[in-house]
């Protein structure tokens, strides 16, 4: 039987801090077509974490 252990609350908190601390802005370019304006741009990490991953927001567009 495999030894499986759930993450403690402290481990989960540290993972969230690490994800947020290591996230950097990303520049998405090259999308074409009717949604290119929506997709292309610079995305900055927010303070929000979802499933242990940083959430990004498109720079200059708070709705995305």
MDTraj code that builds the backbone (N, CA, C; nanometers):
import mdtraj as md
import numpy as np

residues = "UNK UNK UNK UNK UNK UNK UNK UNK UNK UNK UNK UNK UNK UNK UNK UNK UNK UNK UNK UNK UNK UNK UNK UNK UNK UNK UNK UNK UNK UNK UNK UNK UNK UNK UNK UNK UNK UNK UNK UNK UNK UNK UNK UNK UNK UNK UNK UNK UNK UNK UNK UNK UNK UNK UNK UNK UNK UNK UNK UNK UNK UNK UNK UNK".split()
xyz = np.array([
    [0.0850, -0.1175, 0.0000],
    [0.0000, 0.0000, 0.0000],
    [0.0897, 0.1240, 0.0000],
    [0.0563, 0.2196, -0.0819],
    [0.1346, 0.3435, -0.0911],
    [0.1092, 0.4307, 0.0307],
    [0.2112, 0.4996, 0.0725],
    [0.2000, 0.5912, 0.1854],
    [0.1622, 0.7280, 0.1305],
    [0.0378, 0.7671, 0.1493],
    [-0.0133, 0.8943, 0.0976],
    [-0.0435, 0.9846, 0.2155],
    [-0.0004, 1.1106, 0.2053],
    [-0.0206, 1.2059, 0.3131],
    [-0.0795, 1.3334, 0.2549],
    [-0.1809, 1.3848, 0.3199],
    [-0.2388, 1.5119, 0.2770],
    [-0.1468, 1.6262, 0.3185],
    [-0.1482, 1.7318, 0.2388],
    [-0.0690, 1.8495, 0.2738],
    [-0.1297, 1.9159, 0.3961],
    [-0.0440, 1.9588, 0.4857],
    [-0.0918, 2.0327, 0.6011],
    [-0.1307, 2.1732, 0.5577],
    [-0.2045, 2.2407, 0.6419],
    [-0.2440, 2.3781, 0.6124],
    [-0.1206, 2.4661, 0.5941],
    [-0.0181, 2.4428, 0.6752],
    [0.1043, 2.5219, 0.6634],
    [0.1733, 2.4975, 0.5298],
    [0.1787, 2.3718, 0.4845],
    [0.2399, 2.3407, 0.3548],
    [0.1616, 2.4059, 0.2419],
    [0.0296, 2.4026, 0.2508],
    [-0.0533, 2.4654, 0.1475],
    [-0.0281, 2.6155, 0.1441],
    [-0.0166, 2.6776, 0.2620],
    [0.0080, 2.8218, 0.2696],
    [0.1440, 2.8559, 0.2084],
    [0.2465, 2.7758, 0.2398],
    [0.3792, 2.8002, 0.1844],
    [0.3801, 2.7827, 0.0333],
    [0.3065, 2.6838, -0.0178],
    [0.2979, 2.6643, -0.1626],
    [0.2336, 2.7851, -0.2293],
    [0.1303, 2.8397, -0.1685],
    [0.0631, 2.9564, -0.2249],
    [0.1561, 3.0765, -0.2262],
    [0.2305, 3.0956, -0.1165],
    [0.3246, 3.2066, -0.1110],
    [0.4331, 3.1891, -0.2170],
    [0.4804, 3.0684, -0.2343],
    [0.5850, 3.0412, -0.3325],
    [0.5372, 3.0659, -0.4733],
    [0.4134, 3.0251, -0.5027],
    [0.3591, 3.0472, -0.6368],
    [0.3476, 3.1957, -0.6661],
    [0.2990, 3.2709, -0.5678],
    [0.2835, 3.4148, -0.5884],
    [0.4187, 3.4836, -0.5990],
    [0.5145, 3.4400, -0.5197],
    [0.6457, 3.5037, -0.5192],
    [0.7240, 3.4748, -0.6472],
    [0.7010, 3.3594, -0.7072],
    [0.7794, 3.3216, -0.8242],
    [0.7155, 3.3640, -0.9563],
    [0.5934, 3.4128, -0.9516],
    [0.5246, 3.4516, -1.0746],
    [0.5827, 3.5812, -1.1303],
    [0.5999, 3.5849, -1.2610],
    [0.6485, 3.7048, -1.3292],
    [0.5496, 3.7408, -1.4407],
    [0.5555, 3.8638, -1.4860],
    [0.4691, 3.9061, -1.5960],
    [0.5047, 3.8278, -1.7222],
    [0.4034, 3.8028, -1.8043],
    [0.4267, 3.7316, -1.9294],
    [0.3698, 3.8128, -2.0454],
    [0.4336, 3.8004, -2.1608],
    [0.3926, 3.8733, -2.2809],
    [0.3461, 3.7705, -2.3828],
    [0.2185, 3.7732, -2.4141],
    [0.1620, 3.6796, -2.5111],
    [0.1452, 3.7535, -2.6436],
    [0.2060, 3.6995, -2.7481],
    [0.2017, 3.7607, -2.8815],
    [0.1786, 3.6525, -2.9862],
    [0.1257, 3.6911, -3.0974],
    [0.1140, 3.6001, -3.2102],
    [-0.0237, 3.5438, -3.2356],
    [-0.1176, 3.5676, -3.1437],
    [-0.2537, 3.5199, -3.1693],
    [-0.3105, 3.6002, -3.2863],
    [-0.3834, 3.5321, -3.3726],
    [-0.4434, 3.5971, -3.4892],
    [-0.5920, 3.5675, -3.4917],
    [-0.6631, 3.6444, -3.5675],
    [-0.8053, 3.6216, -3.5817],
    [-0.8866, 3.7202, -3.5008],
    [-1.0168, 3.6928, -3.4892],
    [-1.1071, 3.7886, -3.4259],
    [-1.0802, 3.8099, -3.2767],
    [-1.0118, 3.7180, -3.2100],
    [-0.9852, 3.7320, -3.0666],
    [-0.8420, 3.7765, -3.0367],
    [-0.7649, 3.8107, -3.1384],
    [-0.6245, 3.8478, -3.1190],
    [-0.6092, 3.9659, -3.0237],
    [-0.6935, 4.0660, -3.0355],
    [-0.6842, 4.1843, -2.9486],
    [-0.7090, 4.1454, -2.8028],
    [-0.7978, 4.0504, -2.7822],
    [-0.8293, 4.0049, -2.6470],
    [-0.7157, 3.9226, -2.5883],
    [-0.6520, 3.8397, -2.6689],
    [-0.5498, 3.7465, -2.6204],
    [-0.4121, 3.8115, -2.6085],
    [-0.3662, 3.8784, -2.7129],
    [-0.2308, 3.9362, -2.7139],
    [-0.2177, 4.0463, -2.6102],
    [-0.1057, 4.0473, -2.5399],
    [-0.0792, 4.1524, -2.4431],
    [0.0091, 4.1040, -2.3304],
    [0.0311, 4.1911, -2.2351],
    [0.1124, 4.1590, -2.1185],
    [0.0188, 4.1256, -2.0029],
    [0.0501, 4.0168, -1.9358],
    [-0.0293, 3.9702, -1.8227],
    [0.0562, 3.9739, -1.6967],
    [0.0021, 4.0357, -1.5916],
    [0.0732, 4.0483, -1.4648],
    [0.0110, 3.9546, -1.3614],
    [0.0946, 3.8963, -1.2736],
    [0.0399, 3.8104, -1.1688],
    [-0.0374, 3.8941, -1.0670],
    [-0.1445, 3.8380, -1.0150],
    [-0.2211, 3.9028, -0.9082],
    [-0.1843, 3.8352, -0.7762],
    [-0.2438, 3.8776, -0.6686],
    [-0.2214, 3.8141, -0.5387],
    [-0.3073, 3.6888, -0.5228],
    [-0.3950, 3.6640, -0.6190],
    [-0.4858, 3.5488, -0.6115],
    [-0.4150, 3.4215, -0.6554],
    [-0.4472, 3.3115, -0.5883],
    [-0.3944, 3.1795, -0.6207],
    [-0.5126, 3.0878, -0.6483],
    [-0.5046, 3.0090, -0.7532],
    [-0.6098, 2.9133, -0.7882],
    [-0.5430, 2.7789, -0.8142],
    [-0.5797, 2.6782, -0.7365],
    [-0.5200, 2.5444, -0.7504],
    [-0.3678, 2.5494, -0.7451],
    [-0.3163, 2.6306, -0.6527],
    [-0.1725, 2.6463, -0.6288],
    [-0.0975, 2.7128, -0.7445],
    [-0.1700, 2.7833, -0.8317],
    [-0.1090, 2.8565, -0.9425],
    [-0.1471, 3.0026, -0.9316],
    [-0.0570, 3.0897, -0.9714],
    [-0.0864, 3.2328, -0.9718],
    [-0.1916, 3.2644, -1.0772],
    [-0.2756, 3.3613, -1.0458],
    [-0.3763, 3.4094, -1.1402],
    [-0.3207, 3.5359, -1.2042],
    [-0.3358, 3.5494, -1.3348],
    [-0.2832, 3.6636, -1.4089],
    [-0.3965, 3.7522, -1.4584],
    [-0.3663, 3.8805, -1.4742],
    [-0.4622, 3.9774, -1.5272],
    [-0.3936, 4.0543, -1.6394],
    [-0.4681, 4.0742, -1.7472],
    [-0.4130, 4.1475, -1.8611],
    [-0.3905, 4.2927, -1.8222],
    [-0.2707, 4.3414, -1.8487],
    [-0.2339, 4.4779, -1.8144],
    [-0.3211, 4.5756, -1.8916],
    [-0.3781, 4.6726, -1.8206],
    [-0.4612, 4.7749, -1.8835],
    [-0.6033, 4.7302, -1.9099],
    [-0.6394, 4.6103, -1.8679],
    [-0.7750, 4.5595, -1.8909],
    [-0.8233, 4.4849, -1.7675],
    [-0.8779, 4.5584, -1.6689],
    [-0.9181, 4.4952, -1.5433],
    [-1.0323, 4.3947, -1.5572],
    [-1.0996, 4.3932, -1.6716],
    [-1.2080, 4.2955, -1.6904],
    [-1.1571, 4.1580, -1.7285],
    [-1.0268, 4.1459, -1.7578],
    [-0.9726, 4.0166, -1.8009],
    [-0.8615, 3.9710, -1.7092],
])
top = md.Topology()
chain = top.add_chain()
for i, resn in enumerate(residues, 1):
    res = top.add_residue(resn, chain, resSeq=i)
    for name in ("N", "CA", "C"):
        top.add_atom(name, md.element.get_by_symbol(name[0]), res)
traj = md.Trajectory(xyz[None], top)
